[in-house]
């Protein structure tokens, strides 16, 4: 790994810890520099602002989640099992660490304000993957979409929207996201498996 990459990762690690502990608003660039063990000037050579650091962290977390999503899609099992694992990797991989922070909602709001494009691009990739898996499964006769009069794209949008909605549903649904996702996929299996 190049020295610049190591420095960026060190800064991101420090920022993740500080944002989780103190929230976005209360974390300053000086705090990030100190936690990373570098000077403030050195930090500013890599990032112009705290917002830029946050976007960099968001990119890193989304890339890690998407790597897990792709691994889930490439894994063993039926299409609906792979889709469930991919959705879980995406939703829980991104939200679980944030929601464990006492500043979770602030961090979600900061991500919406500063990195909605990053999240949107990742969700679009997830949606494409779910649609692709559904289309493959339908083509292989594993599931039947035609009988329900739905396309793989339409069903993918519904599945991703439902899974995303669990985290906004409030307790106990949001706190039991994996069980809700498993229930959704069991219901889909009953309707789709030929």
Secondary structure, 3 states (H helix, E strand, C coil): CCHHHHHHHHHHHHHHHHHHHHCCCCCCHHHHHHHHCCCHHHHHHHCCCHHHHHHHHHHHHHHHHHHHHHHHHHCCCCHHHHHHHHHHHHHHHHHHHHHCCCCHHHHHHHHHHHHHHHHHHHHHHHHHHHHHHHHHHHHCCCECCHHHCCCHHHHHHHHHHHHHHHCCCCCCCHHHHHHHHHHHHHHHHHHHEC
